[in-house]
Structures are given as structure tokens and as C-alpha cells.
Amino acid sequence: MDSTEHIYEVIIIGSGFSGIGTAITLRKQGIYNFLILERDEELGGTWWRNSYPGAAVDVPSHLYSFSFEPYQWSRLYAKQKELLAYTKHLIKKYKIAPKAKCNHEVTQLSYDDQTSIWTVETRHGKSYRTHNIVNASGGLSQKSIPEIPNQAAFQGKAMHTAYWDHSFDYNNKRVAVIGTGASAVQVIPAIASKVKQLYVFQRTPHWVLPRPDRALRNYEQQWLERYPIIAKVYREWTYWKQEARMLGFNYFPKAMKIAEHSAQKHLKKQISNKTLRQKVTPNYTIGCKRILLSSSYYPSLTRSNVTLLDKTSGIESLTENGIKTIDGQEIQVDLIVYATGFKASENNISYPIIGKGGFSLQEYWGDEAHAYLGSTVPYFPNFYLVTGPNTGLGHNSIIHVIESQLQYIGQAIAARKQNGWQAIEVQAETEREYNKLIQKQLERTVWQNGGCESWYQTQQGVNTVLYPSFTFEFRRLTSKFKPKEHIIHR
């Protein structure tokens, strides 16, 4: 049944890696009375939604799979189609689809103090009841589009990279890409040779390192498939190689000069024009903002049909036919691509969440999202977050964090059920002390030092996105659910 008459043990919001991982965790615990609600028309999350030209992962492929479900990747850094294929493999193998409802966008969650039951409201009017909520909608799921004067006047095509319209033919068209971040450095090289003219609007340049990607050779794929121990050792070696980067981000910031030298060398090798090179050279320490990986972005900027416009030629407003810049240019385009990322540091859950006593999560967070282990919040019993506040990474695979959180969340849900508890709620003091420690650790990192400003931070400069230490330390902290840190409602 899918009405309020039925009470689920768990409702999972979102069907990306976090949602799929939650469902698999529940199945392994023998919990089958759960439901996944997905707002899009198909399951898959990030790699179903982000299908823009050039979309690919920016961590090594073999770390971008669950440790219990390795995959035979064809490349060192997988592209979107293969990432989606892995997602579909998980959905099929673990029988996720029968437990999910697509086109079910959540509009509100509300907790009943008397029954300890959550009610989930959806956009088309249906409501569902559950003992536990797992919000697995992802930290990068709410698109960010800047407000530009006269935005509605533009009569051409406009789209965000996360909502790419494949029915629109951009070949031999005039295109503007707004933004030069992670999605931009992938989509720009992918379309530059196909469009008539490409205008790239850059607000702040990013440090770019070469992308160490290539197709795996046949014998390499055969070895990894035939000898699981080789695959396991390779994964471990890759993990520790990535993990070592935290030494520079946090503990020895001077070591970042080595990476900065590599980025400068990469830039100089790929762009000979000094004026263009100066435009794309950042004036901040590498690592402050997300480090990008691309071996094709810089060469695409040197094409005769590509024009880079920096902040001196920034956007003043949109016009009916294109873009008016602050230095007086009138640029006519057929397509505007917003490669402007997502709302990450803000309260990025789009619907109201009402906890104990009618207290809203949005009210509790205000301008700074925070949670114990990025997973639980005081005053919101039986409510869990996957990839919640301060669980993002600047150095390794988010899949490691997801698996770590699911250790804690899975144990908590199982403990409530097995012990007959009515609700579990993290103590406010536990959450407060944990987040004080997180913010203190962040103070010494490259993400917060030297006047660094980035999308990791709120407008007040508080970093609510990144975890400031090693992922193996986070796994240790989440390895065991501790009832003493929680209020148990019996």
C-alpha cells in the first residue's frame, strides 16, 4: 500500500549512490519494509541527472564503486554513461526498482511527537508514513543559477548543465557558457569543436591539473577481473594515494606549492599566449577552491572560435538575443549554458522538515547547516542524512564517506527496531561539540586560510561542506552507533 494506512520502517529520499547504498544496507540487515522516493522520472541520481557533453567523474573509477560491489571499469576515470551503467547494475542486482517510486518529489516532512511517526508529503498529493527517514538527496542536487538583470528577456535556449536538453542541437550555433568550474571544464572541450562560436564567461579562474585518464588495456581489465586480489590491492593503493593529499590540504599546507608548480607548468605548456594565460591564472593558493582535472580545457580556450571573457567583461544583463557585458559588448547567442554548480554551503534541502514540537530544520540551521557525523540532528528523531553537512571531500572518493555513514545509520535503525525503542535522537551537546571540533580543524586547512573564498563556505565564511581530516578517521568515528550519545525514547 502507498497511502497513510501503511507505515514503512524506512523511507529513503533520493535514488543516487546514497539512496541505493541505504537500500542495500537495509536489505543486508533483513529490513525490507522500506520505500525510495525519487523526484526524477528515472532512478539513478547524479549520473542519471548529469548527462551533459563531457560529463565524467573526477576521482579514480576504482574508488567510485562500493567496496562490496567492485566493477570492471573501462577507464581510469569513468565517463557518465559508464557511471550510469554501474548505477543501473546496482539497481538490478539488489532489486531496488520494486522498492522505489519515481516522479515523487517530496514537499514536506513532519514528525508526530505522540506516535514518533514521520509523514512525507509529495508534490502530487500522496503522503506516506514511516518510522525512519533517510535523506539521501545529495549535497549537490539543488542547482544554482545566478540572478542576472533582465534574465527573462532572453529568447534563445538556456539550460543548466545538470538539466541538459539533448533535443537541442548546438552544432554550428553560437553558445555562451557561464562559469568555469568542474562541469564547465568538461562541457567546454566537448562542444568547442562543434559550435560556431563559443563565449566562456569566467568570474574566477581555477587551478587545473592534467587529467591522468586513459582506457584500460585489455590485459589490465582481464587481470582485474580474473584475480580479485589484484583489484583489491589496486583499489587500496589508489585509496592511500588519494588520501595522502590530505597532508597538504590540512597538515603541511606548504606542500601545496608542489601541486601549484605542477598546475603552472601544465598551464604554460598548454597555453602559449601570455594574455590568455594571465586571465586563467588564479591568485589564490591551490586547493582553496576545488582543484580541477582536465587535459583538454586549456587547449579548447585557444581555438579561434572560442572567446574567454573574464570579470572585466562580465555580464551586465541579458538581452532578447544574448548578453550585454559591463564593458559595452553586445554578444548574440543561440544558447546559454549555466555551468554554475549547485547550492552546497546553504541549507540545500528544498522542502521544509518539521521535527519535535513543530521545530523546523531550516530554523535550526539558519545560515549554517550542521549535524553530528554529518548524519543526525538534535530535535529530529529517527531522521538521518547521507552526505550531510561537512562530509564533502576535496581529496578522495565520496563513496568512502557514504559507506562510513551507512555503518552508523544502519546500526541506529537496526537498534531502534531490535530494542523496541520509539525514537533515537542525537544529544544537542554531542552534536554541538562535534561541530566545534570540525570548525576548529578547518581553521588550519587551505580551505579557510589566506582569505580563501569558495562555494564551500556560507556568506559568513563558515565552511559547511568539507570534512577536514582523513576519511579513515571519519570511518572510525562512524564505525559504531553509541546509544549514550543519543536520547532514547522508549
C-alpha positions in Angstrom: 0.0 0.0 0.0 1.2 3.5 -0.7 -1.2 5.5 1.5 -1.1 6.8 5.1 -2.6 3.4 6.2 0.7 1.7 5.8 3.7 2.6 8.0 7.1 1.9 6.5 10.1 1.1 8.6 12.3 3.5 6.5 11.6 6.0 3.7 14.7 6.9 1.6 14.6 10.2 -0.3 16.8 10.0 -3.4 18.0 7.1 -5.6 21.6 8.0 -6.3 24.6 6.2 -4.7 23.5 7.4 -1.2 19.9 6.1 -1.6 21.0 2.9 -3.3 23.6 2.3 -0.6 21.0 2.8 2.1 18.6 0.3 0.4 21.4 -2.3 0.2 22.3 -1.7 3.8 18.7 -2.3 4.9 18.4 -5.4 2.8 21.5 -6.9 4.4 20.0 -6.2 7.8 16.8 -8.0 6.8 14.8 -4.9 6.7 12.5 -5.0 3.6 9.7 -2.6 4.6 11.2 0.4 3.0 10.4 2.8 0.2 12.5 5.1 -2.0 11.0 8.3 -3.3 12.7 9.8 -6.3 11.8 13.2 -7.8 13.1 12.5 -11.3 11.4 10.2 -13.8 14.1 7.5 -13.5 16.3 6.1 -10.8 20.0 6.9 -10.7 20.6 10.3 -9.0 23.7 12.2 -10.1 24.7 10.2 -13.1 21.2 10.0 -14.5 20.6 13.7 -14.0 24.1 15.0 -15.1 24.3 13.8 -18.7 25.8 17.0 -20.3 28.5 16.5 -23.0 31.8 15.5 -21.5 30.4 14.5 -18.1 32.8 12.3 -16.1 33.9 11.5 -12.6 36.9 13.4 -11.2 38.2 10.7 -8.8 39.7 7.3 -10.0 37.0 4.9 -11.2 38.0 2.1 -8.9 37.3 4.2 -5.9 33.9 5.2 -7.3 32.3 1.9 -6.6 31.1 0.4 -3.4 33.8 -1.8 -1.7 31.4 -4.7 -1.6 30.4 -4.3 -5.3 33.5 -3.7 -7.5 33.1 -3.0 -11.2 35.0 -3.7 -14.3 35.7 -0.1 -15.4 37.0 0.5 -18.9 38.9 3.7 -18.0 40.9 5.2 -15.1 38.3 8.0 -14.9 34.9 6.8 -15.9 32.5 8.8 -18.1 28.9 9.4 -17.4 27.4 6.6 -19.5 29.6 4.0 -17.7 28.8 5.5 -14.3 25.1 5.3 -15.1 25.6 1.7 -16.2 27.2 0.9 -12.8 24.3 2.6 -11.1 21.8 0.5 -13.1 23.8 -2.6 -12.3 23.3 -1.9 -8.6 19.6 -1.2 -9.0 19.1 -4.5 -10.9 21.3 -6.7 -8.7 19.9 -5.6 -5.4 16.3 -5.4 -6.7 15.9 -1.7 -5.9 13.3 -0.7 -8.5 10.3 -2.5 -7.0 11.0 -0.6 -3.8 11.0 2.8 -5.5 8.6 5.4 -6.8 9.8 7.9 -9.4 8.2 11.3 -10.1 7.7 11.6 -6.4 9.1 14.9 -5.3 9.0 15.4 -1.6 7.4 18.7 -0.5 7.4 18.3 3.3 8.4 16.0 6.2 6.7 16.3 9.6 7.2 14.4 12.8 4.4 13.5 15.2 5.6 13.8 18.8 3.0 11.4 20.1 3.5 8.5 17.7 7.1 9.1 16.7 5.9 8.7 13.1 7.1 10.8 10.2 4.7 11.9 7.4 6.1 12.5 4.0 4.2 14.8 1.7 4.8 14.7 -2.1 4.0 17.1 -4.9 1.2 15.2 -6.4 -0.7 15.0 -3.1 0.2 11.5 -1.9 1.5 11.1 1.6 3.5 8.3 3.3 4.2 7.4 6.9 7.4 5.9 8.3 9.3 5.3 11.5 12.6 6.4 10.0 13.7 9.0 7.3 17.0 8.8 5.4 17.5 11.9 3.3 19.8 10.8 0.5 19.1 13.6 -1.9 22.7 14.6 -2.1 24.8 17.6 -1.2 24.9 18.7 -4.9 21.4 18.3 -6.0 19.9 21.8 -5.9 21.1 23.7 -9.0 22.4 27.2 -8.6 21.6 29.8 -11.3 22.8 33.3 -10.7 20.3 36.2 -10.8 21.1 38.3 -13.9 19.3 41.5 -14.7 16.7 41.1 -17.5 17.1 37.3 -17.4 13.6 36.6 -18.6 14.2 38.7 -21.8 16.4 36.2 -23.5 14.5 34.5 -26.3 17.1 31.8 -27.1 17.7 28.4 -25.4 19.0 28.4 -21.8 19.8 25.4 -19.6 21.8 24.3 -16.6 24.4 21.6 -17.1 22.5 19.3 -14.7 19.4 19.7 -16.8 20.9 19.2 -20.3 18.3 19.2 -23.0 19.5 16.7 -25.6 16.8 17.6 -28.0 18.5 21.0 -28.7 21.1 20.8 -31.5 24.0 23.1 -30.5 26.0 22.2 -33.6 27.1 25.3 -35.6 25.3 27.5 -33.0 26.5 30.5 -31.0 26.9 29.4 -27.4 27.7 31.1 -24.1 28.9 29.1 -21.2 28.6 30.9 -17.8 31.1 29.5 -15.3 34.5 27.8 -15.4 34.2 25.3 -12.6 34.0 21.5 -12.6 31.2 21.0 -15.1 32.4 23.8 -17.4 35.9 22.3 -17.9 34.2 19.2 -19.1 31.5 20.6 -21.3 33.6 23.3 -22.9 36.1 21.0 -24.6 33.2 18.6 -25.5 31.3 21.2 -27.6 34.0 23.7 -28.6 34.8 22.0 -32.0 31.1 21.6 -32.8 29.7 25.1 -32.2 30.1 28.1 -34.5 31.2 30.4 -31.7 31.8 29.8 -28.0 31.9 32.5 -25.4 33.2 31.5 -22.0 32.3 33.8 -19.1 34.8 33.4 -16.2 34.3 35.1 -12.9 37.2 33.4 -11.0 39.9 31.2 -12.6 40.5 27.7 -11.2 43.7 25.7 -10.8 43.7 22.9 -13.3 45.9 19.8 -13.2 46.3 17.2 -16.0 43.7 14.5 -16.1 45.5 11.2 -15.7 42.9 9.3 -17.7 43.2 6.6 -20.3 41.4 3.5 -21.4 42.4 0.4 -19.5 44.2 -2.1 -21.7 42.6 -5.5 -22.4 45.1 -7.4 -20.3 44.7 -5.0 -17.4 40.9 -5.5 -17.4 41.4 -9.2 -17.7 43.8 -9.3 -14.7 41.5 -7.2 -12.5 38.5 -9.4 -13.4 40.4 -12.8 -13.2 42.3 -12.0 -10.0 40.2 -10.2 -7.4 43.2 -9.8 -5.1 44.9 -7.6 -7.8 41.7 -5.5 -8.0 41.6 -5.2 -4.2 45.3 -4.2 -3.9 45.0 -1.7 -6.8 41.9 -0.1 -5.1 43.8 0.1 -1.8 46.9 1.6 -3.4 44.7 4.2 -5.2 42.8 5.0 -2.0 46.0 5.7 0.0 47.5 7.7 -2.9 44.4 9.9 -2.8 44.3 10.0 1.0 47.9 11.3 1.1 46.7 14.6 -0.5 45.1 15.5 2.9 48.6 16.1 4.2 48.9 19.1 2.0 45.3 20.3 2.4 45.4 20.2 6.2 48.7 19.4 7.9 51.5 20.7 5.7 50.0 23.5 3.6 53.4 24.4 2.2 53.4 21.1 0.3 50.6 22.6 -1.9 53.3 24.6 -3.6 54.3 21.4 -5.3 50.8 21.0 -6.7 50.7 24.6 -7.7 54.0 24.3 -9.5 52.6 21.3 -11.5 49.4 23.3 -12.3 51.5 26.3 -13.5 53.7 24.0 -15.7 50.5 22.4 -17.1 49.1 25.9 -17.9 52.3 27.1 -19.5 52.6 24.0 -21.7 49.1 24.2 -23.0 48.6 28.0 -23.4 51.4 30.0 -25.1 49.5 33.3 -25.4 50.6 35.3 -22.3 47.5 37.4 -22.2 45.2 34.4 -22.2 47.4 32.6 -19.7 47.3 35.5 -17.3 43.5 35.6 -17.5 43.2 32.0 -16.4 45.9 32.1 -13.7 44.4 32.1 -10.2 45.6 34.5 -7.5 44.9 32.2 -4.6 46.6 29.1 -3.1 45.8 25.9 -4.9 43.3 23.9 -3.0 41.3 26.9 -1.7 38.7 26.2 -4.4 38.1 22.8 -6.0 41.1 21.6 -8.0 40.0 20.7 -11.5 41.4 17.9 -13.7 41.5 18.4 -17.4 43.9 17.9 -20.2 41.6 19.4 -22.8 40.2 22.6 -21.2 43.1 24.9 -21.8 43.6 23.8 -25.5 39.9 24.5 -26.1 40.3 28.1 -25.0 43.0 28.6 -27.6 40.6 27.7 -30.5 39.8 30.5 -33.0 36.1 30.1 -32.4 36.4 30.4 -28.6 36.5 33.7 -26.6 37.2 33.9 -22.9 35.6 36.8 -21.1 36.9 37.5 -17.6 35.4 39.7 -14.9 36.5 42.8 -16.8 34.0 41.8 -19.5 31.4 40.3 -17.1 27.7 40.1 -17.6 25.7 43.3 -17.1 22.4 41.9 -18.3 20.7 39.6 -20.7 19.0 40.8 -23.8 16.5 39.3 -26.2 19.2 38.0 -28.4 22.1 37.4 -26.0 24.3 39.0 -23.4 25.3 42.6 -22.7 28.7 42.9 -20.9 29.8 45.5 -18.4 32.4 46.9 -21.0 29.6 47.5 -23.5 29.8 44.5 -25.8 26.6 43.0 -27.3 27.1 39.3 -27.7 24.4 37.4 -29.7 24.0 33.7 -28.8 21.6 30.9 -29.5 22.2 29.0 -26.3 23.2 30.0 -22.8 24.7 27.2 -20.6 24.7 27.7 -16.9 27.7 25.8 -15.7 27.2 27.4 -12.3 27.1 24.4 -10.0 24.8 23.7 -7.0 23.7 25.2 -3.7 26.1 23.4 -1.3 27.0 25.6 1.6 23.5 26.9 2.0 20.6 24.9 3.5 20.3 22.8 0.4 17.3 20.7 1.3 14.5 22.2 -0.8 11.5 21.2 1.3 10.5 22.1 4.9 11.3 19.5 7.6 9.3 19.8 10.8 10.7 18.0 13.8 9.8 17.8 17.5 7.4 20.4 18.8 6.9 21.9 15.3 10.6 23.0 15.2 11.9 23.2 11.6 15.3 22.1 10.4 15.6 25.3 8.3 15.0 27.3 11.5 17.5 25.2 13.4 20.2 25.5 10.8 19.6 29.1 9.8 22.5 30.0 7.5 24.8 27.2 8.7 23.9 23.6 8.2 25.5 21.2 10.8 24.9 17.7 12.0 26.6 15.0 14.1 28.8 13.0 11.8 27.0 14.8 9.0 24.2 12.3 9.7 21.9 13.2 12.6 20.4 16.4 14.0 19.0 17.2 17.5 15.3 17.6 17.8 14.8 15.4 14.7 14.4 11.8 15.9 14.8 8.9 13.5 15.9 11.4 10.8 19.2 10.7 9.1 21.3 12.4 6.4 23.7 10.8 3.9 26.4 13.2 2.6 25.1 15.8 5.1 26.9 18.9 6.3 30.8 18.7 6.4 31.0 15.3 4.7 32.3 16.6 1.4 35.8 15.8 0.3 38.5 17.7 -1.6 40.9 14.8 -1.9 39.2 11.4 -2.1 36.0 9.5 -3.1 32.7 10.4 -1.6 31.7 6.7 -1.8 34.0 6.0 1.1 32.1 8.6 3.2 28.7 7.2 2.1 29.8 3.7 3.2 31.0 5.1 6.5 27.8 7.0 7.2 25.7 3.9 6.4 27.6 2.0 9.1 26.3 4.4 11.7 22.8 4.9 10.2 22.3 1.2 9.6 23.2 0.3 13.1 20.9 3.1 14.6 17.9 1.9 12.5 18.6 -1.7 13.5 19.0 -0.9 17.2 15.7 1.0 17.3 13.9 -1.9 15.7 15.6 -4.7 17.7 15.2 -2.9 21.1 11.7 -1.7 20.5 12.7 1.9 21.0 10.2 4.5 19.9 12.8 7.0 18.7 16.5 7.9 18.6 17.7 11.5 18.8 21.3 12.7 19.0 22.0 14.8 22.1 22.3 18.5 21.3 25.6 18.7 23.3 27.1 15.8 21.4 26.3 17.5 18.1 27.5 20.9 19.3 30.9 19.6 20.5 31.4 17.6 17.3 30.8 20.6 15.1 33.0 22.9 17.2 35.8 20.3 16.6 35.1 20.3 12.9 35.2 24.0 12.6 38.4 24.2 14.7 40.1 21.6 12.4 39.0 23.6 9.3 40.8 26.7 10.6 44.2 25.3 9.7 43.2 24.0 6.3 43.9 25.5 2.9 40.1 25.9 2.5 39.9 28.5 5.2 43.4 30.2 5.3 44.7 33.3 3.5 41.4 34.9 2.7 40.2 31.9 0.8 36.6 32.2 -0.5 34.7 29.4 -2.2 31.4 27.7 -2.7 32.4 25.5 0.3 31.6 28.5 2.5 28.4 30.3 3.6 28.2 34.1 3.1 29.6 34.4 6.6 32.7 32.4 5.6 31.7 29.2 7.5 32.7 26.0 5.7 29.7 23.7 6.0 30.7 21.4 3.1 34.0 19.7 3.7 35.3 17.2 6.2 38.7 18.5 7.4 40.6 15.3 8.1 41.4 11.8 6.8 38.5 9.6 5.6 39.8 6.7 7.6 39.3 8.9 10.7 35.7 9.5 9.7 35.2 5.8 9.2 36.5 5.2 12.7 34.1 7.8 14.2 31.1 6.2 12.3 32.1 2.6 12.9 29.8 2.1 15.9 26.5 3.5 16.9 26.7 4.7 20.6 23.4 4.9 22.4 25.0 7.0 25.2 25.4 9.9 22.7 21.7 9.9 22.0 18.4 10.4 23.7 16.5 7.1 23.5 12.7 7.4 23.6 11.3 4.1 24.9 
